[in-house]
């Protein structure tokens, strides 16, 4: 059994509020310049994670389908069952 999932991070993710002992200020840096979103798609089985892919964009149906066709499918073995969540990008044309 294989579990498939994705996660993302954006360079604009930074704390807006924080607590510190003694009323001291908490230093926090926010990257300047262009904001980017990076998504990691991957699958995991009992032996560990495999078929990872990163992309500098949010996951959409085209990216997900490219991941399945070019990265995940070549790594699958006969009898593998892939379990994934109900994310809308998993439901594009060609993958209802």
N, C-alpha and C positions, 0 to 999 in steps of 0.2 A: 504494500500500500504506500502510495506517494502523496504527500501533501504539498500543494502548490500555493504560494502566497506572494504578495508584493508589499513593499514598504517604501516610503519616500521621505526625503528631507529637503528642506529649502534653506538657502543660506541666510534668509531673513529670520529664521527661527532663533530668537534670543529672548531672554527673560525681560518682562516688563516690570516685574516686582520681585523683591527678594527680602529675606530677613537676615540679620546679622547680630551677633552678640554685642552688647554695649553700645548700640546705636551707631556703630561704625558704618561707613559706606561700603557697599559691595561693588568691587570693580567688575565691569562687564563691557566687553567690546562687541560692537556690531560691525560685521564686514561692510565696507563701503563698496560702491560701484554697482555692478550688475547683480541682480538677484537671480539665482539659478535654482531649479528643482532637479533633484537626482532621484531616480527610482531604481530600486533593486528588486528584480524578480528572481525567484529561485524555488527549487523543489527540495524536499527532504524525505529521506527514507531511513530505515533503521541504521544503515551504515553511515549516515550523515547527509550533509547538504551536497547537492550536485546541480548541474545545469544553471549556474548563476548568470545573470545578465544585468548590466547597469545601463541606464539611458538618461540623458540630460533632458528629461521631459516628464510630464505626468503620464501615467498609463492610460491609454485609450484603446479602442478595439483594434486598430491597426498595429499598434505596438505589441499588444498581447498576442495577436495572431502571428506576427513575425517571430515572437519569442517561442510560441508553441511549435511552429513549423521548422525554425532554424536551430533552436537551442535544445528545447525539451524533447521533441520527438526522436531525434537521433540517439538520445541517451536511454530511451525506454526499452524494456525487455519484454518478451512475450509473457502475458499474465499480469503485468503491472496494472494497477487500478489507480487512477489519478483523482484526488479529492481536492476541490477548490471551493471557495466561497461564492457568494451570489453578487459579486461586484458587477456593476453595469458594463464595464469594459469587456467582461467575459461574454457578453451577449451581442456582439456586433454581427453584421451580415456574415453568414457562413458559420457562425457558432451560436445557435439559438440558445 
